[in-house]
Amino acid sequence: MTYKRILLKLSGEALMGERQYGIDPKRLAEYAEEVKEIVEMGIEVAIVIGGGNIFRGVSGASNGMDRVQGDHMGMLATVINGLALQSALENTGLDTRLQTAIEMNKIAEPFIRRKAMRHLSKGRVVIFSGGTGNPYFTTDTGATLRAIEVKADAILKGTRVDGIYTADPEKFPDATKYETISFEEVIRKDLKIMDLTAFALSKENDVPIVVFNMNIKGNLKRLLNGEKVGTFVGNKPKD
């Protein structure tokens, strides 16, 4: 299957590289070069990035912080990562726009669906930050929502593992990988590569998800060239 417009979901933790927290400039530059390669293929790219390398609302809440306050802090962390990614992308010569779910007009555009789609059609990379703008929703759900809104052909979730397995392959070496799997099966088996709200939204709106290892150089381009990379998640074919 070929995709014209994709939404790339990256975790905040991925930006840490070999560090314990924060942003690794080397990893950021590597990701920017990977994105540039696919933009040069003519693919329209939107990106959602998490904030776990800086702050996670759920972790804050578990330590006694108010969950809503914690989630707002997490949203701000995604804006920081968005700014860093924007700078790295522009260093490669790409034209970008950063949009936020929570208005902060001094540093980014507010999220406006039609404006985002216009940017994408002009070849600009659009980074969506601030999650959904609401507490209690993850950036996985935010990514799925934005993908549906801008009519992306697929969500590509870049992780540090090469797909979805029967169990965590880092803990269980005998876990087996799914080449393809249906949304129904992912939800039934409670496979936690993304949260269930994100999977349910994608299922309802028929937006496939591909889970792949973003840290293997060239994987993103290979995936978009039609090679078998990662795990494809989609709806079961109708009879």
N, C-alpha and C positions, 0 to 999 in steps of 0.2 A: 504493500500500500504506500502511495506517495502522499506527502503532506505539503500543503502550500503555506499554511500558517500554523505555528505550534506555540504552545506555552511550555517553557522550560521551568521546572520547579527545582530549586536548589535549597539544601538545608544550610542554615547558618553555620552549623558545626563544620561543614565542608570547607568553609573559608579559613578555618584554623590551621589547615595544613598539618605540620608536625608540632604546632604549638598547643598549649593547654587551654588557651582562650584567645579571644581577639581575632585579628585578621592577618593572615600571612600574605604579604604582597606578591610573593612568587606564585602561590596558588591562584590568587586573584587574576594575575596576568595570564596564567595558563588557561583559565576559564574564558577570559576575554578573547584569546586567540582562537579557541574552539568555536565560540559564538561567531566570530568574524568569518570563519571558514564556511559556516552554513548560510550566513547572510549573503556571502558572495555566490552561493549556489542559487540565490533568488528566493530563499525561504524567509517568510515574515516571522519575526521572533518577538514574543513577549516573555518576560521573566518575572517570576515571584521567588523571593529569597526569604528564608526564615531569619530568626534572630537569636537562635540558641547559643551561638558563640559569645554572645554578650549578656543576654538575660532571658530566662524562661519563666513565664507567668506561673505555670503549674508548680515549678520548683519553689518560687517565691511564696506561693500560697501554702505549700507544705511546711514552710518554715515560719508560719504564723502571719504572713502578709495577707492583706485583703486581696482576694482573687481578682476583682475588677481592677484594682490598682496595679497588681502584678501584670495582668494582661495588657494594660495600657503601656506599662514599661516595656513589655515584649514588643508591642507594636512600634514603639520608638526605636527599639534596637533594629527592627527590619528597615527602618528609614536610614539609619546609619550605614547598614550593609548595602542598601540601595545606592546611596551616595558613593560609597567606595567602588561598587561595581560599575556605576555610571562613569566614574573617572577612568577606571581601567579600560572600559570599552572605548571611550573617546580617545584614549592614548593609542589605540589601534587604528584610529581614523573613522570609526563608526559614528553615525549620527544617532543620538539617543534622546529619550524623554523619561523623566522620573515622575510618576504619579503616585499620590498618597490618598489613602482612604480617609485620613484625618487631615483637614486642611492646614497647611503650613506654607503659605504662598511665597514666603521669602526664599524657599529652597526647592520647591517642587510644585508641579501643577496638581490641582485636585483631580481625583479620578472622575473623568467624564467619558462615558462609553463611546459616544460618537467621535470624540476627539482622539481617543486611543486608537480606534479603528482607522481613522484618517492617517495618524502617524504610521501605523503598521503598513497601510497601503502605499505609503511613500518610502518604505524601506527603512524607517527608523526602528531601532530596538526600543521597546517600551518596557520599563521596569515598574511593576506594581508593588508598592510597599504599604505598610500599615495594616496588613491583613484585610479583614472585611470592614475594619473600623469599629468592630463590636467585640466585647469580651466574650469568653467561652467558646470562641471559634479558632481553630488552628490555621496556620498558614497553608496547610494542605487543602482545607476547605476554601480558604481565600483563593488559592490557585485554581481550584476547580470552578469556583464562581466566576472568576475573571475569564477563564478559558471559554466558558459557556457564553458569557456576555459579549466577548469579542469574536465569537464564532471560530474559535481555533479548531483545527482538524484533530488534534490530539494533545494530550498532556504527557510530557516526557519528564519523568521524575529521576533526576540524577542523584545517585546514592554512592556509598562506598562498597556495595555488593552488586553482583552482576545480574540481579533479578530477584524474583520471589521464590522462596524455598519452603519446603514442608515444615521447617523449623529454622531458627536462627543459625546460619552456617558458621558463624564465628564461635558459637557455643556447642553446636552439634555437627561435627565434621561429616557425619553420614547422612545429613539432610540432602534431599534431592531437589533439583530446580525444576520449576514449571516453565516450559517454553511458551505456552499460552494457558490462560485460565479465565473463566467467566467471572463477571461481577458477582453472580449468585453464589459461586463456590467460594470466592474470597470472603464474602460477607458471612456465609454459613460456617466457614472454618475459622473466622475471626483472625485472619492473617493481618498482622499489624504493620504492614509496610506503609500504609496511610490510614488516617482515621476513617471510621465507618461512614461519617457524614459525607466525606469527600467521595468515597466509593458510591454511596447511594445517589448523590447528585450526578455523578458521571453516568451511572447506570440509567437513571431516569431521562437524561438528556442525550444519551448515546454518544458520549465523548470517550474514546478509548484512552487508556493509560499505558505507557510503556515504562517499566522500571528497569534502569540500567546503571552500570558503573561509570560515573562521570569522570573518575580519576584515572581511567585508562585512556591515554592520549589517542585521539582519533575516533573514539567510540561514538561520539555524537554524530560525526559526519558519516560514519559507516551505517549507523542506524537509519539516517535520513537518505542514504543511497540505496536502501532496501535490503541491507544485509541483516541476518538474524542476530540481533544484539538484545540482551536482556529478556524480560518477560512481558508479553502482550496481554493486557486485560481488556476484555470487551464483552458485549452482550452475546448471548447464545444466538446462533442463526435461527430465524423464524421458520417454522415448518411451511 
